[in-house]
Amino acid sequence: MKFVQKLYEQIMEQLKHAINEDYLKKVDADKKSIYCHHDLMGELFVPTHQHLKAQLLYTEGDVVFVITDSKSYFLPARHFIWLPSGVAHSIHPKSGKVIMRNLYFPTEANEDVFYQTEGIYPVNDLLLQMMLFTNRWSGDLKKGTANFVIASGIKAILPQLCLRNLPLELPKAKDERLSKILKFIDNSIGEPILFTRVAEQFGYSERSLYRLFQNDLGMSFMQYYTIRRIIKAIELLLDRKLSIKEIAEKVGYSSVPTFSNTFYKILRQRPSDYLNQTGILEQSVD
């Protein structure tokens, strides 16, 4: 995965640009509060960390990569990621335009299964307005206060609003041989890639390569390849420099309808709807 490799290659250089970590120490200081933190990322990133509270991270302005021990998540603007308590992760903005809005929630007994799983979800207009309302908050929201009740309402509504976890994550290969194949896929994303050709080029039978993907990544070659292409397409859509036809070609689709249908299967909206949505906001953090 070229974009993941680049992130890791840049980490040592980025260390001198790491975000001030003081707020991370405050997240769990009051175990009963809901902690709120908003930030304009600039050229900063958040190094690997974890906390006792669950995290809702909503982003505006551009793409963010959230990297855990086993996966790399692609978080577009006007989406949020839910991270359960104890998940180690780092946060890497694609550009300095990214605004991140964080709410950290204490875990409760017998919570809905929704809160136990990592996932990326689109933000509808209702949830967007609720998240923007939190812009005036900072630090601990104490139990018994109006702001705590409102933030608790945001958490409570998620299982009802977020019915489909978007597959905008790619697992990391543990097998070095497979890592080379994933790098090849990433470098060839603008060309149609046939499974039979990949197997032959890397010295595998189709059956053994199929097993390697399933055993190492938990998905088939086609599933991985399709998600990778759509992730690249979202990046290009957010750049707003190319037409949908040009984007389809850039990610290896010769047919715009086929590209549009595949995009819809994953995101439940057409590329044109995604491109024209009004949710990529240019608001600053107070």
C-alpha positions in Angstrom: 0.0 0.0 0.0 1.9 2.9 -1.3 0.1 5.6 0.7 0.7 3.7 4.0 4.4 3.1 3.2 4.8 6.8 2.5 3.3 7.7 5.8 5.7 5.4 7.6 8.6 6.7 5.6 7.8 10.2 6.6 7.2 9.6 10.3 10.8 10.3 11.4 10.8 13.5 9.5 7.3 14.3 10.9 8.3 13.8 14.5 9.6 17.3 14.7 6.1 18.4 13.5 4.2 16.2 15.9 1.1 17.8 17.5 1.3 19.0 21.1 0.4 15.9 23.0 -0.7 17.6 26.2 -4.4 17.2 25.4 -3.9 13.4 25.1 -2.9 13.3 28.7 -6.1 15.1 29.7 -8.5 12.8 27.9 -8.5 10.2 30.7 -7.7 12.5 33.6 -11.4 12.6 34.6 -12.7 9.1 33.9 -16.3 10.2 34.1 -16.3 13.2 31.9 -16.7 13.4 28.1 -13.6 15.1 26.8 -13.8 17.5 23.8 -10.9 18.6 21.6 -10.9 20.4 18.2 -7.9 21.3 16.2 -6.7 22.7 12.9 -4.1 20.1 12.0 -1.8 22.3 9.8 1.3 20.1 9.0 0.9 18.2 12.3 0.2 14.6 13.0 -0.8 12.7 16.1 1.7 9.9 17.0 0.6 6.5 18.1 -1.3 6.5 21.4 -4.4 5.0 23.1 -6.8 6.0 25.8 -9.4 4.5 28.1 -12.2 6.4 26.6 -13.8 5.6 23.2 -13.2 8.2 20.5 -15.4 9.8 17.8 -13.1 11.6 15.3 -14.9 13.8 12.7 -12.9 15.6 10.0 -13.4 18.5 7.7 -11.3 19.9 4.9 -9.4 16.9 3.5 -8.5 13.3 4.0 -7.1 11.8 7.2 -5.3 8.4 7.6 -5.9 6.6 10.9 -3.4 3.8 11.4 -3.9 1.0 13.9 -1.8 -2.1 14.6 -3.6 -4.1 11.9 -5.3 -1.6 9.5 -5.0 1.7 7.7 -8.2 3.6 7.7 -9.0 6.2 5.0 -11.2 8.9 6.6 -12.6 11.5 4.1 -14.1 14.8 5.0 -17.6 14.7 6.3 -17.1 11.3 7.8 -16.2 10.1 11.2 -14.4 7.1 12.7 -15.4 5.4 15.9 -12.5 3.9 17.9 -13.4 1.8 20.9 -11.5 2.1 24.2 -7.9 0.9 24.2 -7.3 0.9 20.4 -3.8 2.2 19.7 -3.7 4.5 16.7 -2.0 7.4 15.0 -3.6 10.2 13.0 -2.1 11.6 9.8 -3.8 14.4 7.8 -3.2 14.5 4.1 -2.9 18.3 4.1 -2.8 21.3 6.3 -6.5 22.1 5.7 -7.8 19.3 8.0 -9.9 20.2 11.0 -10.5 17.4 13.4 -13.2 17.4 16.0 -12.9 14.8 18.8 -15.3 13.6 21.4 -14.0 11.0 23.9 -16.6 9.0 25.8 -16.3 6.9 28.9 -17.4 3.3 28.3 -20.5 2.0 30.0 -21.7 -1.4 31.0 -23.8 -3.3 28.5 -23.3 -0.8 25.7 -24.7 -1.4 22.2 -22.5 -3.6 20.0 -22.0 -0.6 17.8 -19.6 0.9 20.3 -17.4 -2.2 20.4 -16.2 -2.0 16.8 -14.0 0.3 14.8 -15.7 1.8 11.9 -16.1 4.7 9.4 -19.5 6.3 8.8 -20.8 9.2 6.7 -22.2 12.2 8.6 -25.7 13.2 7.7 -27.1 16.8 8.2 -28.5 16.1 11.6 -25.2 14.7 13.0 -23.3 17.4 11.2 -25.2 20.2 12.9 -24.7 18.4 16.3 -21.0 18.1 15.7 -20.7 21.7 14.6 -22.5 22.8 17.8 -19.6 21.2 19.8 -17.3 23.8 18.2 -17.7 26.1 21.2 -16.6 23.4 23.7 -13.2 22.5 24.9 -11.9 20.1 27.6 -13.9 18.1 30.1 -17.7 18.1 29.9 -18.8 17.3 33.4 -21.7 14.9 34.2 -24.8 16.8 35.1 -24.1 19.8 32.8 -26.1 20.7 29.7 -23.1 20.1 27.4 -22.6 16.6 28.8 -26.2 15.8 28.1 -25.9 17.1 24.5 -22.7 15.1 23.9 -24.3 12.0 25.4 -27.1 12.5 22.9 -24.6 12.5 20.0 -23.3 9.2 21.2 -26.7 7.7 21.9 -28.0 8.5 18.4 -25.1 6.8 16.5 -26.4 3.2 16.4 -29.7 4.5 15.0 -28.1 6.8 12.3 -25.0 4.7 11.4 -26.4 1.5 10.0 -23.6 0.7 7.6 -19.9 0.7 8.4 -18.1 1.8 5.2 -15.3 -0.5 4.1 -12.7 2.3 3.8 -9.9 0.4 5.4 -7.2 -1.8 4.1 -5.5 -4.5 6.3 -1.7 -4.6 6.5 0.1 -7.6 5.0 2.1 -9.7 7.5 3.7 -11.7 4.7 6.6 -9.9 3.0 5.8 -11.6 -0.3 2.3 -10.2 -0.2 3.6 -6.8 0.7 5.4 -6.7 -2.6 2.2 -7.7 -4.4 0.2 -4.9 -2.7 2.9 -2.4 -3.6 2.5 -3.5 -7.2 -1.2 -3.1 -7.1 -0.8 0.4 -5.7 1.7 1.4 -8.3 -0.6 0.0 -11.1 -3.9 1.4 -9.9 -4.5 3.2 -13.2 -4.4 0.0 -15.2 -6.8 -3.0 -15.2 -5.0 -5.7 -13.2 -5.9 -9.3 -13.8 -5.6 -11.8 -11.0 -4.1 -14.5 -13.3 -1.4 -12.0 -14.5 -0.5 -11.1 -10.9 -0.2 -14.8 -9.9 2.0 -15.5 -12.9 4.2 -12.4 -12.5 4.9 -13.3 -8.8 5.3 -17.0 -9.3 2.1 -18.3 -7.7 -0.6 -20.6 -8.8 -4.0 -18.9 -8.7 -5.1 -21.2 -5.9 -2.1 -20.5 -3.7 -2.3 -16.7 -4.3 -6.0 -16.8 -3.4 -5.2 -18.6 -0.2 -2.4 -16.1 0.6 -4.8 -13.1 0.3 -7.5 -14.9 2.4 -5.2 -16.1 5.1 -3.1 -12.9 5.5 -5.7 -10.2 4.8 -9.0 -11.9 5.4 -10.3 -10.8 1.9 -9.9 -11.8 -1.7 -7.7 -10.2 -4.3 -10.7 -8.6 -5.9 -12.1 -7.2 -2.7 -8.7 -5.6 -1.9 -8.2 -4.3 -5.4 -11.7 -2.8 -5.6 -11.5 -1.0 -2.2 -8.1 0.3 -3.1 -9.4 1.8 -6.4 -12.4 3.4 -4.7 -10.2 4.9 -2.0 -8.0 6.4 -4.7 -11.1 7.7 -6.5 -12.3 9.4 -3.3 -9.0 11.2 -3.0 -9.2 12.4 -6.6 -12.9 13.5 -6.1 -11.9 15.5 -3.0 -9.1 17.2 -5.0 -11.8 18.5 -7.4 -9.4 18.8 -10.3 -10.6 16.0 -12.6 -13.9 15.1 -14.1 -15.6 11.8 -13.1 -14.7 10.3 -16.4 -11.0 11.2 -15.9 -11.1 9.8 -12.3 -12.6 6.6 -13.5 -9.7 6.2 -16.0 -7.2 7.1 -13.3 -8.3 4.2 -11.2 -8.4 1.7 -14.0 -12.0 1.8 -15.2 -12.7 2.1 -18.9 -16.5 2.4 -18.3 -17.9 5.3 -16.3 -21.1 3.4 -15.5 -19.1 0.4 -14.1 -17.0 2.8 -12.0 -20.2 4.6 -10.8 -21.9 1.3 -9.9 -18.9 0.0 -8.0 -18.6 3.3 -6.2 -22.3 3.1 -5.2 -22.0 -0.4 -3.9 -19.3 0.7 -1.4 -20.5 4.2 -0.5 -24.2 4.1 -1.3 -24.0 7.2 -3.4 -22.9 8.0 -6.9 -19.5 9.8 -7.6 -21.5 12.8 -8.9 -23.5 13.0 -5.6 -20.3 12.6 -3.6 -18.6 15.3 -5.6 -21.5 17.8 -5.2 -22.2 17.2 -1.6 -22.2 20.4 0.5 -20.5 18.9 3.6 -16.9 19.7 2.9 -16.8 22.8 5.0 -14.3 25.6 5.2 -14.9 26.5 8.8 -12.2 27.4 11.3 -11.9 26.2 14.8 -12.5 28.9 17.4 
